Amino acid sequence: MHQFSILVIDDEPENFDVIEALLHNRGYQLHYASGGKEAIASLDAFQPDAILLDVMMPEIDGIEVCKRIKAMPQWQAVPIIMVTALTAKEDLSRCLQAGADDFVSKPVNGLELRARVQSMLRIKQQYDQLQTSLERQAILEAEKLELLEDRNTELERQVEERTVMLIHNALYDALTDLPNRKLLMERLECAIIQANQTENYTFAVLFLDLDGFKMINDSLGHLVGDRLLIDIAQTIQTKINETDLASRYLASRLGGDEFVILLEDIADIQDALRIAERLFEEFQTPFKLNEREIFITTSIGIVLGTPDYTRASDLLRDADIAMYRAKAQGRNSYKIFDAEMHTQAVNRLTLETDLRKALEREEFVVYYQPIVDIVGDRLIGFEALVRWQHPTRGFVSPAEFIPAAEENGSIVPLDSWMFEKACQQMAIWKSKYPSHFPLKISINLSAQDLRKASFIEDIDRIQSETGLEGSAIALEITESMLIENIKKTIDLLTQLKERKIQISIDDFGTGYSSLNYLHRFPADNLKIDYSFVSQMQQGNRNYQVVSTIIALSNHLGLDVVAEGIETPQQLQWLQQLGCEFGQGYLFSKPLSVKEIETLFLCEAPKKLCQPHGSNSP
């Protein structure tokens, strides 16, 4: 059994005796350091699982020691409990900003100390177990990736040597060493000329754009993003080199996360499609950067070169249109350009224009999907989901208009409208069907909502107008939103908690590093992403990840909501793993107000762990 190691840092030796006495017979291995420099120097020797750190110390105070320890990657996950007599809000805030995970007040109370140490050690243990579970998936790829990294190192050395050449600097991308836009345009012009002069000469252009690359840059930093671009560039070249479908090719970086491939002397469009499919297959394997696995997909637009083209810019324009068409229809796919796509591009502009007017025209409606206590077999609330009833197109899929709303900024007024409508409806239901209450309404937020200056003020106003208490509201934020601006996010969530509003972390398990900060966020619920639930099989990776997340949530005192429950078998597994709540088509699809009242509210509360309504989308 693992014996936990605890490092006690204090400049007063008599305090060591106090800690020793209070933690006696707990099975901990205690180490002591009388100052910050000594403590930092002894980290590798002691390998602490937790640190008890005095705030007031000479030379280097506890806050500075905390900063320095948290700045070292290998010790970031080790919980630090500040031992302090300071109780002022600004002092505690400084400790949090330095990276502290918890506090113990002086004089030290034995019960409090033991409880906080045990809690932090459990969180650390669960975090380590989850990391081990995820890293185990990469073991089979370790040797291959190590060889690839060795090759990358050699290629980078060669790149540095060649960059001294002025012509190379002018024609090649400095980051990836792929040909840049200038060289690409020259080769495209040559291909167009040859197509007009040579019979049976066929070429194609593939326009690649990475899906969700901005989120990687925002969450992990531009250095990691740049490294990922380098690896992707090399992957593209490697996969094309492995084929003999084109006698000549040019793989280039257009800029940002956009890549363009020119294939010359191909037999027909099928050669281009085969290369696109091989790239998709390669992207199924995660990229490994600094011991971190990163999954990313790409959308590809394809144009077949014909004598009708006379300018390289027209080829790129049409390939770009086809790429955006692929992205709009689900990403991780390709589309071949045709004349209809010009019309579709115009339609996208029309959609964005209509979207801006849809709110004032009252074209949006709110649907509600039940959330169920799968242990107690009862309804506990609903998730509010927006639907757009377009005057000429009928219902427009959220998958089509939500990304457009995010891009043009109309998501903020739309979310505000959603919040107000959902609160109004819950207040009506509470008055009309009191026997079913208390119930909660879950409402999704966008990252742009958190950046709005009047965010809290608007929530206060809507609560006041509807009379709906905060305890009946849960706001859902995605895991990736947590780490965009940690301090500001914590401040906002704390203000929401003061209003008794619950916080749900949506799509949990799909983020990157929020586990390092999870115990610091004032959250109430974790929503396990439907992608894990839908692919659960007993003993497989998704099953293990779900199990670990539920165990971690229990130790953090958070409730768990599983999304996308569609089969009785999934429900049974989740119940066995200790998941408390769930939603999905097994219980009900999202329904209109009238349908919710008819099926769930007009009658006495009924058992819900049986399918209700249609299972079709």
ABEGO torsion letter per residue (X at the ends): XBBBBBBBBBABAAAAAAAAAAABGAGBBBBBBABAAAAAAAAAAAGBABBBBBABBBGBBAAAAAAAAAABAAAAABBBBBBBABABAAAAAAAAAAGBABBBBOBBBAAAAAAAAAAAAAAAAAAAAAAAAAAAAAAAAAAAAAAAAAAAAAAAAAAAAAAABAAAAAABBAAAGBBBAAAAAAAAAAAAAAAAABBGBBBBBBBBBBBGAAAAAAAAEAAAAAAAAAAAAAAAAAAAAABAABABBBBBBAEEABBBBBBBGBABAAAAAAAAAAAAAAAABBBBBGGBBBBBBBBBBBBBBBAABABAAAAAAAAAAAAAAAAAAGEGBBBBBBAAAAAAAAAAAAAAAAAAAAAAAGABBBBBBBBBBAAAGBBAEBBBBBBBBBAAAEBBBAAAAAAAAAAAGAAAAAAAAAAAAAAAAAAAAAAABAAAOBBBBBBBBBAAAAABAAAAAAAAAAAAAAGBBAAABBBBBBAAAAAABAAAAAAAAAAAAAAGBBBBBBGBGABAAAAAAAAABBBABBBBBAAAAAABBBGBAAAAAAAAAAAAAAAAGBBBBBBGBABAAAAAAAAAAGBABBBEAAABBBBBAAAAAAAAAABBBBBAABBBEBABX
